[in-house]
Amino acid sequence: MKNLILLLLLLAPIFTPAQSYKNWDDHDVVRFYEKVDLDYLTLDEDGEEISAIYVPTQIKNGLYEVTVTKVSSLLYQIRGTNLYMYFRFNPFLFTFDEGVLEVSGSSGTFFEKP
């Protein structure tokens, strides 16, 4: 009996669930955007040339494993897509950081993989 208990204690770490993404650092995503490329020589209201605009978009609710690419301190592209996340606060992520994106409605949470 003692050997069985000892064996179970030694094997316990094998059967414990993997770390949940909910325990990772999380960052609030305020909105999602899609990049729209503009025609050559398009101007903004100040007369400056611009090549693209970002328009609000919806992403289907769910969980997504994503890699991010930094565009600005609050705007990050979901790598391999034309979709962007706008964060409430600067998440201090690096280019090609990975994580889980939890989408609910027009906002979400990005859980940064440790």
N, C-alpha and C positions, 0 to 999 in steps of 0.2 A: 504493500500500500504506500509506504514512504517513497519507494522508487517511482511509482506512478505520479504522485504529487510533485516530486522533484522534476520528473520529465515534463509535466504540464507547465511548471514554472519556467523551465528552460525554453520551451517552445512558445510561450505566451507572446513574445514580441513578433513572431512570425504571423500570428493570427490577429494582431491589432490592426485596425483600419489605417490606411495611409492618411497622411495629414490632409485635412479638408481645406479646400481653397478659401473657405470662410475665415480661416485663421490667418490668411495672408494679409499684407498691407492692402487696404482698400482706398479707392479714389472715386469721388462722385463725378459722374458724367452728367452734365447739365442738358446737353442736346447732341444730336447727331446731325452731320452735314454731308452733303454730296458736292463734289467739286464739279463746276461747269466751266469748261474752257470757252473763252470768248473769241470772236473774230479779231484778226490783226487790227491794230490801231484803235481799239476800244478805249474810251476814256472814262475816268470816274468824275465825280462832281467838281473836283479841283483841277480838271484838265490833265491829270496824270494818266499815262497809259497803264492799262491793266490787262492781264492775260486770262484771268479766271475769277470767278466768284464762288462762294460757298453758300448753298441754299439748304435750309432745314429739310430733313428727311426722316422717315420712319424706318426702323429696323424691327423685324419680327421678334416678338418676345421670346426669350430663351437664353440658354447658356452657350457661349462661343469661346473656343480656345483661339486666341489671337496673338499676333506680334505687332507691336506699335513702332511707328517712325515719327520722330518729333518734327513738327512744322514750326511751331512757336511755343512759348511757355505754357499756353493753355490748350493749344490745338495739336492733336496727334492723329496721324493717318493709321487706319487699320491696314497693315501691310498686305499687298496683293489685291486691294480693293480700291474703289473710288469713294470710300466712306471715311468720315473723320469724326473724332470725338472731341467735344469741347468740355474741359474740366472746370469745376467750380474754383479750385485752387491749383496752383502749379504742382503737379504730381512728382516732379524731379525724376522722371523716367529717362532711360537712355534709349538710343536708337537700337531697335531689335529686342527690346524687353518683351518678355512673354507673360501671358497671364490668362485669366478667365474673365470674360465680359458677360455680366448678367444684365440683360435688357428687360425693362418693364415700362411699357408705355413709351413716352418720348425721351426717357432718360435711362440711366443705368448706373452700374458700379463696375469698375475695373479692379480686379484683384490681381496684384502684382506677384508673379511667381518668385519665390525666394531663391 
